[in-house]
Amino acid sequence: MTVDDSTAESIDSVTLEVFRNKLESIAEEMGKVLIRSAYSPNIKERQDCSTALFDADGRMVAQAEHIPVHLGAMPDAVAAVTAKDPEPGDAYILNDPFEGGTHLPDVTIVSPIATESDVIGYAVTRAHHADMGGMTPGSMPAGATDIYQEGLRLPAVKLRSGGELNEDLLAMILANVRNRTERRADLRAQLAAHDRAEDRLRSLIDEHGRDQVNQAFGAVINYSQARMTDELTAFPDGTYEAHDVLEGDGVSDAEIPIRVSITVDGATVEVDFTGTADQCAGNMNAPLSVAKSAVYFVVRCITDPEIPPNYGSYADITVTAPQGTVVNPTPPASVVGGNVETSQRLTDVVFTAFAEAAPERVPAASQGTMNNVIIGNRDREGFTYYETIGGGFGARPDKDGMDGVQVGMTNTLNTPIEVLEAEYPFTVEQYGFREGSGGDGQYRGGLGLVRSVTIETEAVVSLLTERRRRRPQGAAGGEPGAAGENLANGEPLPAKTTREVEAGTTITVRTPGGGGYGNPSKRTADDRKADRLDEKVSDNHEDQ
């Protein structure tokens, strides 16, 4: 599909680059305001949030480099809001996964930016709130069987109207969530980011004029599409397929098949998830917007990373899935695990399929899970802690995988030990690399992590994890990485579980390693010496 934007033709290359950087800086500044203004460690420390700018037609023109699963799904949220005919001064809030959201803890705000009475674009923030109500603290219950158990569900409704905060709506939201003080502050931090975006974009219009800014929007989109066309046409035409499974849905341990077929035809890519399992009883269902995010992320990874990520970079990519499947469920399906775990498996299968077309661009499998840990108590103003724990990155065709990093659809930081122990009733017993967890190969897979935390009060613990049975696969003869493990006081826990624990319980998560790449016999003596050095560093780190 060609982006039709004749107004972009009057922008020369130098002016284009100036505008591209200015627009991206607005999105980045939005993110800084949100992170610095937030109260919850999940946003201010882990930076589990995303920000972006869209044009008046609902096309993304600039984004901050935040969370892949957020950013690819944002266009559906903007479409849900534009259908409401928003006016200047409005700000819509939503988290409904069936109306542009991803899962209920991810709260999106969309606000139009206008000059006089005409909307020129939209500011968008999406932030993971540590609680949005529901049957368990943290709003990510492992055993949920419908979305009503997961928390408060918001369609696109006005949080601000004509610049005035809707106090009644805010009161309704706060009455249905835990730790209201933190929730209120995080929502206000999102609104502050929108105010900054409006100030900055209006300043840009004052400096250059509305017409030139509009032209710049189109030019930036066309530029990304042209560069992506060059990348995609380098892939051989054909149809490439792959499949994998999810390790149960929290209700049953039965494996859930994920299948993909990718057809490359010139600069167009059609990604079809036909053959994927029907939607499941548990919470591993992923809205189609999440599937789109996974596909866009993989395409970005295997093409030039310098291509500006916006509407143009995915305009020629089509993602389809039969309705009623685990990647395009219908209400009232439970979806909270689909956003965080099914998204990772979608990433894996799309990478695997593209490896047939361009094996030199695709690494071995990474850990394939976010290792979600949610701990909280049932007091209304108690605590809710959420963390995704890094693991092994798959070895690459020319170098080892990275140790202990976030992979795939998440891009958060970790919560520092000092913050964990200051903010929550926790004692961190161990946090370090998991020795020997990376798959062997000519290039070794990255190491997983070990995090062990003692909870000093009665609490509810939820774990949503994957790759506990099936190990991350190696590539080109490389060995698989180690599977992950979950423990409570040294005893094994299921991959997906919610349970009440007593004070003094120690929860340990050992995350998977990345797969190795290439025949292990080709690994050089220098590389093996580096492995031994890595093990010493790992030992020292775990002793601290």
C-alpha positions as CSV (number, residue, x, y, z in Angstrom):
1,M,0.0,0.0,0.0
2,T,1.4,3.4,-1.0
3,V,1.0,6.3,1.4
4,D,-0.7,9.0,-0.5
5,D,0.6,12.4,0.7
6,S,1.3,14.9,-2.0
7,T,1.9,17.7,0.5
8,A,5.1,16.0,1.5
9,E,6.8,16.7,-1.8
10,S,7.7,20.3,-0.9
11,I,9.9,19.2,2.1
12,D,13.6,19.0,1.1
13,S,15.9,16.5,2.8
14,V,17.5,18.9,5.2
15,T,14.2,20.3,6.4
16,L,12.9,16.7,6.7
17,E,15.7,15.7,9.0
18,V,15.2,18.8,11.1
19,F,11.5,18.1,11.5
20,R,12.0,14.4,12.1
21,N,14.3,15.1,15.0
22,K,12.0,17.8,16.4
23,L,9.0,15.5,16.3
24,E,10.9,12.6,17.9
25,S,12.2,14.9,20.6
26,I,8.6,15.9,21.5
27,A,7.7,12.2,21.9
28,E,10.9,11.6,24.0
29,E,10.2,14.6,26.2
30,M,6.6,13.4,26.8
31,G,8.2,10.2,28.1
32,K,10.6,12.0,30.4
33,V,7.8,14.1,31.9
34,L,5.7,10.9,32.5
35,I,8.5,9.0,34.1
36,R,9.7,11.8,36.3
37,S,6.2,12.8,37.4
38,A,5.0,9.2,38.3
39,Y,4.8,7.9,41.8
40,S,4.8,4.1,41.2
41,P,8.2,2.3,40.9
42,N,6.7,0.5,37.9
43,I,6.7,3.7,35.9
44,K,9.4,5.9,37.5
45,E,12.0,3.1,37.9
46,R,11.1,0.4,35.4
47,Q,9.8,2.9,32.9
48,D,6.9,0.6,31.8
49,C,5.3,3.3,29.7
50,S,5.3,4.6,26.1
51,T,4.6,7.9,24.4
52,A,3.9,8.9,20.8
53,L,2.6,11.6,18.4
54,F,0.0,11.0,15.7
55,D,-1.3,13.2,12.9
56,A,-4.9,14.3,12.4
57,D,-5.6,11.1,10.4
58,G,-4.5,8.9,13.2
59,R,-1.2,7.9,11.7
60,M,1.8,7.6,14.0
61,V,4.5,10.2,13.1
62,A,6.9,9.8,16.0
63,Q,7.4,7.7,19.0
64,A,9.8,7.4,21.9
65,E,11.8,4.2,22.0
66,H,9.9,2.6,24.8
67,I,7.8,-0.7,25.0
68,P,7.3,-2.6,21.7
69,V,4.0,-4.2,22.8
70,H,2.6,-0.7,23.6
71,L,3.7,1.1,20.5
72,G,2.5,-1.3,17.8
73,A,-0.9,-1.4,19.4
74,M,-1.3,2.4,19.8
75,P,-2.9,3.0,16.4
76,D,-5.9,1.0,17.4
77,A,-6.4,3.1,20.5
78,V,-6.2,6.3,18.5
79,A,-8.7,4.9,16.0
80,A,-11.1,4.2,18.9
81,V,-10.8,7.8,20.1
82,T,-11.0,9.5,16.7
83,A,-14.3,7.6,16.1
84,K,-15.7,9.7,19.1
85,D,-14.9,13.0,17.2
86,P,-12.7,14.5,20.0
87,E,-12.4,18.2,20.4
88,P,-9.6,20.5,21.5
89,G,-9.2,20.3,25.3
90,D,-10.4,16.7,25.5
91,A,-8.4,13.8,26.8
92,Y,-9.8,10.2,26.4
93,I,-8.8,7.3,28.6
94,L,-9.2,3.7,27.7
95,N,-7.8,0.2,28.6
96,D,-10.3,-2.0,26.9
97,P,-8.4,-4.7,25.0
98,F,-11.3,-5.0,22.6
99,E,-11.2,-1.3,21.8
100,G,-7.6,-0.5,21.1
101,G,-6.1,-1.6,24.4
102,T,-3.7,-4.5,25.2
103,H,-4.5,-5.6,28.7
104,L,-6.3,-3.8,31.6
105,P,-3.2,-2.6,33.5
106,D,-2.0,-0.7,30.4
107,V,-4.0,2.6,30.6
108,T,-3.9,4.7,27.4
109,I,-4.7,8.4,27.2
110,V,-5.3,10.1,23.8
111,S,-5.7,13.9,23.5
112,P,-6.1,16.0,20.3
113,I,-3.7,18.9,19.8
114,A,-5.3,21.8,17.9
115,T,-4.5,25.2,16.5
116,E,-7.6,27.3,17.2
117,S,-10.4,24.9,16.5
118,D,-8.7,22.5,14.1
119,V,-7.1,19.3,15.3
120,I,-3.6,18.9,13.8
121,G,-2.6,15.7,15.7
122,Y,-2.8,13.6,18.8
123,A,-0.6,13.0,21.8
124,V,-0.7,9.4,23.2
125,T,0.6,7.9,26.4
126,R,0.3,4.3,27.6
127,A,1.4,3.3,31.1
128,H,1.2,0.0,33.0
129,H,-0.5,0.8,36.3
130,A,0.4,-1.5,39.1
131,D,-3.2,-2.2,39.9
132,M,-6.5,-1.8,38.0
133,G,-8.8,-3.7,40.4
134,G,-10.0,-7.2,39.7
135,M,-9.8,-10.4,41.8
136,T,-6.1,-10.1,42.8
137,P,-3.6,-7.4,43.7
138,G,-1.8,-6.3,40.6
139,S,-4.7,-7.2,38.2
140,M,-2.9,-10.1,36.6
141,P,-4.5,-13.2,38.1
142,A,-3.1,-16.4,36.7
143,G,-6.5,-18.3,36.9
144,A,-8.8,-15.6,35.4
145,T,-11.3,-17.1,32.9
146,D,-12.9,-13.9,31.8
147,I,-12.0,-10.2,31.5
148,Y,-14.3,-9.1,34.3
149,Q,-12.0,-10.9,36.8
150,E,-9.0,-9.0,35.6
151,G,-10.0,-5.5,36.6
152,L,-11.8,-2.3,35.7
153,R,-12.5,-2.1,31.9
154,L,-12.6,1.3,30.3
155,P,-13.9,2.0,26.8
156,A,-12.8,5.3,25.3
157,V,-14.3,7.9,27.6
158,K,-13.5,11.5,28.4
159,L,-11.1,12.0,31.3
160,R,-10.9,15.7,30.4
161,S,-13.5,17.8,28.5
162,G,-12.7,21.3,27.3
163,G,-9.5,21.2,29.5
164,E,-11.5,20.3,32.7
165,L,-10.8,17.1,34.5
166,N,-13.8,14.8,34.8
167,E,-13.7,14.4,38.6
168,D,-16.7,12.0,38.6
169,L,-15.0,9.6,36.2
170,L,-11.7,9.8,38.2
171,A,-13.6,9.0,41.4
172,M,-15.2,6.0,39.8
173,I,-11.8,4.7,38.6
174,L,-10.2,5.2,42.0
175,A,-13.0,3.5,43.8
176,N,-12.3,0.3,41.9
177,V,-8.5,0.1,42.2
178,R,-6.0,-0.6,45.0
179,N,-3.6,2.1,46.2
180,R,-5.6,5.0,45.0
181,T,-3.0,7.6,45.9
182,E,-0.5,6.0,43.5
183,R,-3.0,5.5,40.8
184,R,-4.2,9.1,40.9
185,A,-0.6,10.4,40.7
186,D,0.3,8.2,37.8
187,L,-2.8,9.3,35.8
188,R,-1.9,12.9,36.5
189,A,1.7,12.2,35.3
190,Q,0.2,10.9,32.0
191,L,-1.9,14.1,31.7
192,A,1.2,16.2,32.4
193,A,3.0,14.5,29.5
194,H,0.1,15.4,27.2
195,D,0.3,19.0,28.3
196,R,4.0,19.1,27.4
197,A,3.3,17.6,24.0
198,E,0.7,20.3,23.3
199,D,3.1,23.0,24.3
200,R,5.9,21.7,22.2
201,L,3.8,21.0,19.1
202,R,2.2,24.4,19.3
203,S,5.6,26.0,19.6
204,L,6.7,24.1,16.5
205,I,3.6,25.4,14.6
206,D,4.3,29.0,15.8
207,E,7.8,28.7,14.5
208,H,7.1,27.0,11.1
209,G,3.4,27.4,10.4
210,R,0.7,24.8,10.4
211,D,1.0,24.0,6.8
212,Q,4.7,23.2,6.9
213,V,4.2,21.0,10.1
214,N,1.4,19.1,8.3
215,Q,3.8,18.7,5.3
216,A,6.5,17.4,7.7
217,F,4.1,14.8,9.1
218,G,3.5,13.4,5.6
219,A,7.1,13.6,4.6
220,V,8.4,11.7,7.7
221,I,5.9,8.9,7.0
222,N,6.8,8.7,3.3
223,Y,10.5,8.7,4.1
224,S,10.1,5.7,6.5
225,Q,8.0,3.8,4.0
226,A,10.5,4.4,1.2
227,R,13.3,3.1,3.3
228,M,11.3,0.1,4.5
229,T,10.4,-0.7,0.8
230,D,14.1,-0.9,0.0
231,E,14.6,-3.3,2.9
232,L,11.6,-5.5,2.2
233,T,12.4,-5.9,-1.5
234,A,15.7,-7.4,-0.5
235,F,14.0,-10.4,1.0
236,P,13.3,-13.3,-1.5
237,D,9.6,-13.5,-2.4
238,G,7.9,-16.6,-1.0
239,T,5.8,-18.0,1.8
240,Y,7.5,-18.8,5.1
241,E,5.9,-20.8,7.9
242,A,6.6,-21.5,11.6
243,H,4.9,-22.8,14.7
244,D,5.4,-23.1,18.4
245,V,3.3,-23.6,21.5
246,L,2.3,-21.9,24.8
247,E,2.8,-24.0,27.9
248,G,-0.8,-23.9,29.1
249,D,-3.1,-21.0,30.0
250,G,-3.3,-21.0,33.8
251,V,-6.4,-23.2,33.8
252,S,-5.0,-26.1,32.0
253,D,-1.4,-27.3,31.2
254,A,-2.4,-28.3,27.7
255,E,-0.1,-26.8,25.1
256,I,-1.6,-24.1,22.9
257,P,-0.4,-24.1,19.2
258,I,0.7,-20.8,17.6
259,R,1.1,-20.9,13.8
260,V,2.1,-18.2,11.3
261,S,2.5,-18.0,7.5
262,I,4.4,-15.0,6.1
263,T,4.1,-14.1,2.4
264,V,6.6,-11.7,1.0
265,D,5.8,-10.2,-2.4
266,G,8.1,-7.4,-3.3
267,A,7.6,-4.7,-0.7
268,T,4.4,-6.1,0.8
269,V,4.3,-8.6,3.6
270,E,1.2,-10.5,4.6
271,V,1.3,-12.2,8.0
272,D,-1.5,-14.8,8.7
273,F,-2.0,-16.6,12.0
274,T,-4.5,-19.1,10.5
275,G,-4.0,-22.4,12.2
276,T,-3.4,-20.9,15.6
277,A,-5.5,-22.4,18.4
278,D,-9.0,-21.2,19.3
279,Q,-9.2,-18.8,22.2
280,C,-8.5,-20.5,25.5
281,A,-10.3,-20.6,28.8
282,G,-7.4,-18.9,30.7
283,N,-5.7,-15.5,30.2
284,M,-3.3,-16.2,27.4
285,N,-5.5,-14.7,24.7
286,A,-3.9,-11.8,22.9
287,P,-5.9,-9.1,21.1
288,L,-5.1,-8.7,17.5
289,S,-3.4,-5.3,18.3
290,V,-0.8,-7.3,20.3
291,A,-0.2,-9.6,17.3
292,K,0.4,-6.6,15.2
293,S,2.9,-5.2,17.7
294,A,4.8,-8.5,17.6
295,V,5.0,-8.5,13.8
296,Y,6.0,-4.8,13.6
297,F,8.7,-5.4,16.2
298,V,10.2,-8.3,14.3
299,V,10.2,-6.5,11.0
300,R,12.0,-3.6,12.7
301,C,14.6,-5.9,14.1
302,I,15.5,-7.6,10.8
303,T,15.6,-4.4,8.8
304,D,17.6,-1.2,9.2
305,P,17.1,-0.1,12.8
306,E,17.7,3.5,11.7
307,I,14.4,3.7,9.8
308,P,12.2,6.1,11.8
309,P,9.4,4.0,13.4
310,N,6.1,5.4,12.3
311,Y,3.0,4.6,10.2
312,G,5.1,4.4,7.1
313,S,7.4,1.7,8.5
314,Y,4.5,-0.7,8.7
315,A,2.1,0.6,6.0
316,D,2.9,-2.3,3.7
317,I,2.6,-5.0,6.4
318,T,-0.8,-6.8,6.8
319,V,-1.6,-8.9,9.9
320,T,-4.6,-11.1,10.0
321,A,-6.0,-13.8,12.3
322,P,-9.3,-15.7,12.4
323,Q,-11.7,-14.2,15.0
324,G,-12.1,-16.4,18.0
325,T,-8.5,-17.6,18.1
326,V,-5.9,-17.0,20.8
327,V,-4.5,-14.1,18.8
328,N,-7.8,-12.5,18.0
329,P,-10.2,-13.4,20.8
330,T,-13.8,-12.2,21.3
331,P,-15.2,-10.8,24.5
332,P,-15.3,-11.7,27.4
333,A,-12.0,-13.5,26.9
334,S,-9.4,-13.1,29.6
335,V,-6.3,-11.5,28.1
336,V,-3.9,-10.2,30.7
337,G,-1.3,-13.0,30.0
338,G,-1.7,-12.6,26.2
339,N,-0.2,-9.2,26.2
340,V,2.9,-10.2,28.2
341,E,3.5,-13.9,27.3
342,T,1.6,-14.8,24.1
343,S,3.2,-11.7,22.6
344,Q,6.6,-13.2,23.3
345,R,5.7,-16.5,21.6
346,L,4.3,-14.5,18.6
347,T,7.7,-12.8,18.4
348,D,9.4,-16.2,18.4
349,V,7.4,-17.7,15.6
350,V,7.6,-14.7,13.4
351,F,11.4,-14.6,13.9
352,T,11.5,-18.3,13.0
353,A,9.5,-17.8,9.9
354,F,11.6,-14.9,8.7
355,A,14.8,-17.0,9.4
356,E,13.8,-19.0,6.3
357,A,14.1,-15.9,4.2
358,A,17.0,-14.2,5.9
359,P,18.9,-16.6,8.3
360,E,21.8,-14.1,8.6
361,R,19.5,-11.5,10.2
362,V,17.8,-13.7,12.8
363,P,19.3,-14.8,16.2
364,A,18.7,-18.0,18.1
365,A,15.7,-17.9,20.4
366,S,15.8,-15.6,23.3
367,Q,14.2,-16.4,26.7
368,G,10.7,-16.1,25.2
369,T,9.0,-14.9,28.4
370,M,8.7,-11.7,30.5
371,N,8.8,-13.7,33.7
372,N,5.9,-11.6,35.2
373,V,6.0,-11.4,39.0
374,I,3.1,-9.7,40.8
375,I,3.0,-9.4,44.6
376,G,0.6,-7.4,46.7
377,N,-1.7,-7.4,49.7
378,R,-5.5,-7.0,49.9
379,D,-5.4,-3.7,51.9
380,R,-7.0,-0.9,49.9
381,E,-4.0,1.3,50.4
382,G,-1.5,-1.5,50.6
383,F,1.1,-2.3,48.0
384,T,1.2,-3.8,44.6
385,Y,4.5,-4.7,43.0
386,Y,5.0,-5.7,39.4
387,E,8.2,-6.8,37.6
388,T,9.3,-8.4,34.4
389,I,12.6,-10.1,34.9
390,G,15.2,-10.2,32.2
391,G,16.9,-13.3,30.8
392,G,19.1,-14.6,28.1
393,F,19.2,-13.1,24.6
394,G,19.7,-15.6,21.8
395,A,23.2,-15.8,20.3
396,R,23.6,-14.0,17.0
397,P,25.2,-15.2,13.7
398,D,28.3,-13.3,14.6
399,K,28.4,-12.8,18.4
400,D,27.2,-14.1,21.7
401,G,23.8,-13.3,23.1
402,M,23.5,-10.7,25.8
403,D,23.2,-11.7,29.5
404,G,20.3,-10.8,31.7
405,V,18.3,-8.4,29.5
406,Q,14.7,-7.8,28.6
407,V,13.9,-9.3,25.2
408,G,11.1,-9.3,22.6
409,M,8.0,-7.3,23.4
410,T,9.3,-5.6,26.6
411,N,11.9,-3.0,27.0
412,T,11.7,-2.0,30.6
413,L,14.5,-1.5,33.1
414,N,14.7,-3.5,36.3
415,T,13.6,-2.3,39.7
416,P,16.9,-1.6,41.7
417,I,17.3,-3.7,44.9
418,E,17.5,-0.5,46.9
419,V,14.1,0.6,45.6
420,L,12.5,-2.8,46.1
421,E,13.5,-2.9,49.8
422,A,12.6,0.8,50.4
423,E,9.2,0.7,48.7
424,Y,8.0,-2.8,49.6
425,P,8.1,-5.3,52.5
426,F,10.8,-7.3,50.7
427,T,14.3,-8.5,51.4
428,V,16.2,-9.4,48.3
429,E,18.2,-12.6,48.9
430,Q,19.9,-13.0,45.6
431,Y,20.0,-11.2,42.2
432,G,22.6,-12.2,39.7
433,F,23.4,-14.1,36.5
434,R,22.3,-17.8,36.2
435,E,25.6,-19.6,35.5
436,G,25.5,-22.1,32.6
437,S,22.0,-21.2,31.4
438,G,23.0,-19.9,28.0
439,G,22.9,-22.5,25.1
440,D,26.3,-23.7,23.9
441,G,27.3,-22.9,20.3
442,Q,29.9,-21.2,18.2
443,Y,28.3,-18.2,19.8
444,R,26.9,-18.8,23.2
445,G,23.3,-17.8,24.2
446,G,22.9,-15.1,26.9
447,L,22.6,-16.0,30.5
448,G,19.4,-15.9,32.5
449,L,19.0,-14.3,35.9
450,V,18.2,-15.4,39.4
451,R,16.0,-13.2,41.6
452,S,15.1,-14.4,45.1
453,V,12.9,-12.2,47.3
454,T,11.6,-12.8,50.8
455,I,8.2,-11.3,51.5
456,E,7.9,-10.0,55.0
457,T,4.1,-9.9,55.2
458,E,1.2,-12.0,54.1
459,A,0.6,-11.4,50.4
460,V,-0.9,-12.7,47.2
461,V,1.7,-13.8,44.6
462,S,0.9,-14.2,40.9
463,L,3.4,-15.6,38.4
464,L,2.8,-15.5,34.6
465,T,5.8,-17.2,32.9
466,E,6.7,-19.3,29.9
467,R,9.7,-21.5,28.8
468,R,9.4,-23.6,31.9
469,R,9.0,-26.9,29.9
470,R,10.3,-26.1,26.4
471,R,13.8,-24.6,26.2
472,P,14.6,-21.6,24.0
473,Q,16.0,-23.2,20.8
474,G,19.4,-22.8,19.3
475,A,20.0,-22.0,15.6
476,A,22.4,-23.4,13.0
477,G,23.5,-26.3,15.3
478,G,23.5,-24.3,18.5
479,E,22.2,-25.8,21.7
480,P,19.0,-24.7,23.5
481,G,19.2,-22.4,26.5
482,A,18.1,-23.6,30.0
483,A,14.4,-23.6,30.8
484,G,13.2,-21.3,33.6
485,E,12.1,-22.3,37.1
486,N,9.8,-20.8,39.8
487,L,10.2,-21.7,43.4
488,A,8.5,-20.9,46.8
489,N,10.8,-21.7,49.7
490,G,12.7,-23.9,47.4
491,E,9.7,-25.9,46.2
492,P,8.7,-25.8,42.5
493,L,5.8,-23.6,41.5
494,P,3.7,-23.8,38.3
495,A,4.6,-21.6,35.3
496,K,1.3,-19.7,35.9
497,T,-0.1,-19.5,39.4
498,T,-1.8,-17.2,41.9
499,R,-1.6,-18.1,45.6
500,E,-1.7,-16.7,49.1
501,V,1.6,-16.8,50.9
502,E,2.6,-16.4,54.6
503,A,5.0,-13.8,55.9
504,G,8.6,-15.0,55.4
505,T,7.9,-16.8,52.1
506,T,10.8,-16.6,49.7
507,I,9.9,-16.5,46.0
508,T,12.7,-17.4,43.5
509,V,12.5,-16.9,39.8
510,R,15.3,-18.4,37.6
511,T,14.9,-17.1,34.1
512,P,15.6,-19.0,30.8
513,G,18.9,-18.6,28.9
514,G,19.2,-17.8,25.2
515,G,19.8,-20.4,22.6
516,G,23.3,-20.9,21.1
517,Y,24.2,-20.2,17.5
518,G,26.4,-22.5,15.4
519,N,28.2,-25.8,16.1
520,P,29.8,-25.7,19.6
521,S,32.9,-27.3,18.2
522,K,33.6,-24.1,16.2
523,R,33.8,-22.0,19.4
524,T,37.4,-20.7,19.7
525,A,39.7,-21.0,22.7
526,D,39.5,-17.3,23.3
527,D,35.7,-17.5,23.4
528,R,35.8,-20.3,25.9
529,K,38.3,-18.3,28.0
530,A,35.8,-15.4,28.0
531,D,33.1,-17.9,29.1
532,R,35.2,-18.7,32.2
533,L,35.6,-15.0,32.9
534,D,31.9,-14.5,32.6
535,E,31.3,-17.3,35.1
536,K,33.6,-15.6,37.6
537,V,31.8,-12.3,37.1
538,S,28.5,-14.1,37.6
539,D,29.7,-15.8,40.8
540,N,31.0,-12.5,42.2
541,H,27.7,-10.7,41.4
542,E,25.6,-13.4,43.1
543,D,27.8,-13.2,46.2
544,Q,27.1,-9.5,46.7
